[in-house]
């Protein structure tokens, strides 16, 4: 087992808890099992764990934020992987400076300043968001753990054994009844068929080489992937920081605060809210709004909001 620390003084503001407990990723989990249980979901010092296939063999990474640094334990040198997966090289101050301001956006940034967009591995991100449809976050996490433990490669880590996320080939070999037995329900054939497509050479990674709209359309060829799931993968795995997944929370945000952006269909509403939140980094802004509004309750502002910038 390797151990190390990653100093955060040169990365700009960073908060690990809100980054991995804000609904962006189902590929990290808290070692103590209390994901999403804290009232603020910000500023904690709990240990988090994930697996990776970088740079070569499957590996385990355990990390926590403590005393202004990231402390990690891993089967490999985790520093470059954490910098990539947690987007520690993003210029968060610069991103915020290019974001239109209004009271809601400013409050969200202030409340959770330091939260980053994750950069998850593409295939696991794709499968996990296919599983996310009409499902509570805890159950989505449980599904991903079940897929790991049933089909993933075991990794010894200290006195424990963890499992890498299954490869496309490993998941393609699963049967639909087996996947249903893991509580995937109607998502089981979607997961199997998408895994088969990727194993046969249709790579979601090639979306990177396309414009945003073309990339979203490209991802919808995978079974079980609509526009919202495609936007999630684009934002949280493929570096399209302009993507705004129109899930239930963001649609409620549009209805209450930015009603002029509702154009009656996904494509045009998506374009309007991206423009309203700042086209280049709209995905960052919506993630802050999403996390803030989920926890703000009665403290959230009320009524339509006008931009001040």
Protein Blocks (a to p, Z undefined) as FASTA:
>chain_A
ZZddddfklnopadfklmmmnopackbccfklpghkafnlgoiabdcddddfbfkbgcdd
ddddeehiacdddfbdfklmmmmmnopmbcfklmmmmpccdfklmmmmmmmgoiacdddd
fklmmmmmmmmgopafklmmmmmmmmmmmmmccddehjbccdddddfklmmmpcfklmmm
nonmmmlmmmmmmmmmmmnopafklmmmpcfklmmmmmmmpghiafklmmmmmmmmnopa
kbccddfklmmmmmmmmmmlpgoiaklmmmmmmmmnopklmmmmmmmmmmmmmmnmmmpc
edjdddfZZ
